[in-house]
Amino acid sequence: MSLGGILIIILLLMLIGVLPMWPHSNRWGYFPSGAFGVALAVVLVLLLLGRI
């Protein structure tokens, strides 16, 4: 499995994790979705630069 495939799997797991579906996640605020957004932006930049 290549590095790009591993990163896609990690991003999909992060996407599932940031969904506010659980009662204890109400007080988290925007942090999980913000962290996912930053990770997605980093991966997109690396893809555009051809590093992955």
N, C-alpha and C positions, 0 to 999 in steps of 0.2 A: 504494500500500500504506500502510495506516495505522500509527501508532506501536504500537498493540496487536499487530498482525500481526508487525511486526518484532521486538517483545519476545518473542512466543511462539516465533518461529524461533530467536532467540538462546538462549532457555531450553531448547529441544529440543536444540540443539547442545551446550549445557553439560551436559545430562543424558547425552548420549552420551559426552562427554569425561570425566565423572567415574566412569564404570564401570571397575572395576579389571580390565581385560581384557588389558592389555599387561604384559610382564615388568618393564619399567622403572618401572611405577606402584606397585610393592609398597611402596616406602619413602616414599610421599607421605603416608600416614596418612589422617587425617580431613579434611584441608584442602580437597580438591576438593569433597567432598560437603557440607562445611560452608559453603563459599562459594556453592554452588548453592542450599542451603537459605536463606541470607540473601537472595540475589537473588530467589528465589521468594517469600519473605515480603514483600519490598519491592514486587514487582509485584502481589501479592494485596492489599496495603494500598492501593496506588494505584488498583487496580480498584474496591475497596470505596468509596473516597472519590470515585470518579468522575473522577479526573484523567486517565485513559487512555481 
